[in-house]
Amino acid sequence: MDFHCHLDLYPDPIEVVATTKREGTFVLSVTTTPSAYEKTANLVKDCPNIETGLGLHPELVHQRFGELSLFDKWIHSTDFVGEVGLDGSSRYRSSWENQIQVFTHALKLSDTHGGRILSIHSRQAATEVMNCLEPFRYNNTFILHWFSGTAKELSRAVEIGCWFSVGPLMLKGKKGKSLVSQIPQDRILLETDGPFTSINKQSLYPWDVNRMCVPELSELWGIDPNNVSSILNENKQMLLSKRRSLKVKHAK
């Protein structure tokens, strides 16, 4: 599984989609701008194992704020929203107010339309992200992508009901391992964040993630790799069952 991947941004997205389909890997293909959503969704329309999220990345809000209205256009066409969220790093702090506006709009829209599964960016902004999520926790399902907050912020996220997508690079660092060890095993999903991640100068692809993460989690949890795979598969099925419940809501 790969619950956070930018399929459209690989050098050859058509080939990546074809291989992902052939491998049968479930992928949540997140977008960084609403204007990219339609083309990216069409790229995978014949791939039942790939879903496309409607997103506006907080790093791009200062350039693409004018696309906010496109959320309203496309929200009916997907059960997934992402990548959205907040970025509190100094490079993007100047767009903070617009980031809040975009993120809140995406959350309200998701809530109004019966709930969505959201993949969320929270770099140096975990507390502020939680503040935004709290009012919308009942209809929506939140997946915190590559979470890097404090242990206290992690505890709050668990209390809110968040899931967490973790990747090979998060599992290689000391802080990342420490955070993952504190996440309930039944809230963990896998991700690559490809093509923005690489190991030994080799880009990560969706079909790489299980092979790389299962041994790390096996060691961290102190259980057999087969048991890790079973837990992760159960988590995926549980998360996707939430999607099926959303479809029932939408049909009413």
C-alpha positions in Angstrom: 0.0 0.0 0.0 1.0 3.6 -0.5 -1.3 6.1 1.1 0.6 9.2 0.0 2.1 9.4 -3.4 2.3 12.1 -6.1 1.9 9.8 -9.1 1.5 12.7 -11.6 4.9 14.1 -10.7 7.0 11.1 -11.6 9.1 11.6 -14.8 7.0 8.9 -16.5 3.6 8.8 -14.7 2.0 6.6 -17.3 4.6 3.8 -16.7 4.3 4.2 -12.9 0.5 3.8 -13.1 0.9 0.8 -15.4 3.3 -0.9 -13.0 1.2 0.0 -10.0 -1.8 -1.6 -11.6 0.2 -4.7 -12.6 1.5 -5.1 -9.1 -1.9 -4.5 -7.5 -0.6 -2.0 -5.0 -3.2 0.2 -3.5 -2.2 3.9 -3.9 -3.7 7.1 -2.8 -2.5 9.5 -5.4 -2.5 13.0 -3.9 -2.5 16.2 -5.9 -0.8 19.5 -5.1 -3.2 21.8 -6.9 -6.9 21.5 -7.7 -6.2 22.3 -11.4 -4.1 19.1 -11.5 -6.9 16.9 -10.1 -8.9 16.2 -13.3 -5.9 15.2 -15.4 -4.5 13.1 -12.6 -7.8 11.3 -12.0 -8.1 10.6 -15.7 -4.6 9.1 -15.6 -5.8 6.3 -13.3 -9.5 6.0 -14.3 -8.9 2.3 -15.4 -7.0 1.4 -12.2 -9.3 0.2 -9.4 -6.4 0.0 -7.0 -5.5 3.7 -7.4 -7.5 6.6 -5.9 -7.0 10.3 -6.5 -7.1 13.0 -3.8 -8.2 16.6 -4.4 -5.5 18.8 -2.9 -3.9 22.2 -2.6 -0.5 21.8 -1.0 0.3 24.4 1.7 3.6 25.1 0.1 1.8 26.3 -3.1 -1.0 28.3 -1.5 0.8 31.6 -2.1 0.9 30.8 -5.9 -2.4 28.9 -6.3 -4.8 30.5 -3.8 -7.0 31.5 -6.8 -7.8 27.8 -7.4 -9.6 27.4 -4.1 -13.0 27.5 -5.9 -12.1 24.4 -7.8 -12.5 22.4 -4.6 -16.2 23.1 -4.9 -16.2 21.9 -8.5 -14.5 18.6 -7.9 -15.4 17.6 -4.3 -18.3 15.5 -5.6 -16.1 13.3 -7.7 -13.8 11.8 -5.0 -13.9 10.4 -1.5 -10.3 11.5 -0.9 -8.9 14.9 -0.2 -5.1 15.6 -0.2 -2.6 16.9 0.0 -3.9 19.6 2.2 -2.8 21.0 5.6 -0.5 23.6 7.0 3.2 24.3 6.8 4.7 26.4 9.6 8.3 26.5 8.4 9.9 29.9 7.9 9.9 29.6 4.1 6.1 29.4 3.9 5.0 31.4 7.0 4.2 34.5 4.9 1.2 32.6 3.4 -0.1 31.4 6.8 -3.4 33.2 6.8 -4.2 31.9 3.3 -3.1 28.4 4.3 -5.6 28.5 7.2 -8.3 29.6 4.8 -7.6 26.9 2.3 -7.3 24.1 4.8 -10.5 25.2 6.7 -12.4 25.4 3.4 -11.3 21.9 2.4 -12.4 20.6 5.9 -15.7 22.4 5.8 -16.4 21.2 2.3 -15.5 17.6 3.1 -17.7 17.8 6.2 -20.7 19.3 4.4 -20.6 16.6 1.7 -20.8 13.8 4.2 -17.2 13.3 5.0 -13.9 12.5 3.2 -10.7 10.7 3.8 -8.0 13.4 4.0 -4.2 13.1 3.7 -2.8 16.0 5.7 0.5 17.9 5.8 1.5 19.2 9.2 5.2 20.2 9.1 6.0 22.5 12.0 2.3 23.1 12.4 0.9 20.0 14.2 -0.9 21.9 17.0 -2.5 24.3 14.6 -3.5 21.4 12.3 -5.2 19.7 15.3 -7.0 22.9 16.2 -8.4 23.0 12.6 -9.3 19.2 12.7 -11.2 19.2 16.0 -14.6 20.5 14.8 -14.6 18.2 11.8 -13.5 14.9 13.4 -16.9 13.1 13.4 -17.7 12.9 9.6 -14.1 12.8 8.3 -11.2 10.5 8.5 -7.8 12.1 8.9 -4.4 10.6 7.8 -1.4 12.6 9.0 1.3 12.2 6.4 4.9 11.9 7.6 4.0 13.3 11.0 6.9 15.1 12.7 5.4 16.8 15.7 6.1 16.3 19.4 5.0 13.3 21.5 2.3 15.5 23.1 1.0 16.5 19.7 1.0 12.9 18.6 -1.0 11.9 21.7 -3.6 14.6 20.8 -3.8 13.4 17.2 -4.4 9.8 18.4 -7.2 11.2 20.7 -8.8 13.0 17.8 -8.8 9.7 15.9 -6.1 10.4 13.3 -4.4 7.7 11.3 -0.7 8.0 10.3 1.0 7.2 7.0 4.7 6.4 7.5 7.4 5.7 5.0 10.9 4.3 4.7 12.7 7.6 5.5 10.6 8.2 8.6 11.5 4.7 9.8 15.2 5.4 9.3 15.5 8.4 11.6 15.7 8.3 15.4 12.8 10.8 15.9 10.7 9.1 13.3 11.1 5.7 14.9 10.4 7.1 18.3 7.1 8.6 17.1 6.1 5.5 15.2 6.7 3.4 18.3 4.1 5.5 20.1 1.4 5.2 17.4 -1.2 2.5 18.0 -0.4 -0.3 15.6 -4.0 -0.3 14.3 -3.6 3.4 13.1 -0.5 2.9 10.9 -0.5 3.0 7.1 2.4 3.1 4.7 3.5 5.8 2.2 6.3 6.7 -0.1 5.7 10.5 -0.7 7.2 9.7 -4.1 8.8 11.0 -6.2 10.1 13.4 -3.5 11.8 10.6 -1.6 14.8 8.4 -2.5 17.2 6.0 -0.8 20.7 5.6 -2.2 19.7 8.1 -4.9 17.0 5.8 -6.1 13.5 7.2 -6.2 10.9 5.3 -4.1 7.9 3.8 -6.0 4.6 2.5 -4.5 5.6 -1.1 -4.9 8.7 -0.5 -2.9 7.1 0.5 0.4 6.0 -2.8 1.9 9.4 -4.4 1.2 11.2 -1.5 2.9 8.9 -0.8 5.8 7.8 -4.2 7.0 11.3 -5.3 8.3 11.7 -2.0 10.1 8.3 -2.3 11.8 9.0 -5.9 12.6 12.1 -4.8 14.5 10.4 -1.8 16.1 7.4 -3.8 17.3 9.3 -7.0 18.1 7.0 -9.3 16.1 7.3 -11.5 13.0 7.2 -9.7 9.6 4.2 -11.8 8.6 2.3 -10.5 11.5 3.3 -7.0 10.6 2.0 -7.5 7.1 -1.3 -8.9 8.5 -1.7 -5.8 10.8 -1.0 -3.4 7.9 -3.4 -5.2 5.6 -6.1 -5.1 8.3 -5.5 -1.4 8.7 -5.8 -0.8 5.0 -9.1 -2.7 4.9 -10.5 -0.9 7.9 -9.5 2.5 6.3 -11.1 1.6 3.0 -14.2 0.3 4.8 -14.6 3.9 5.9 -14.7 4.9 2.3 -17.5 2.4 1.6 -19.5 4.0 4.5 -18.9 7.4 2.9 -20.4 6.1 -0.4 -23.5 5.0 1.5 -23.8 8.5 3.0 -23.4 10.1 -0.4 -26.1 8.0 -1.9 -28.7 9.1 0.7 
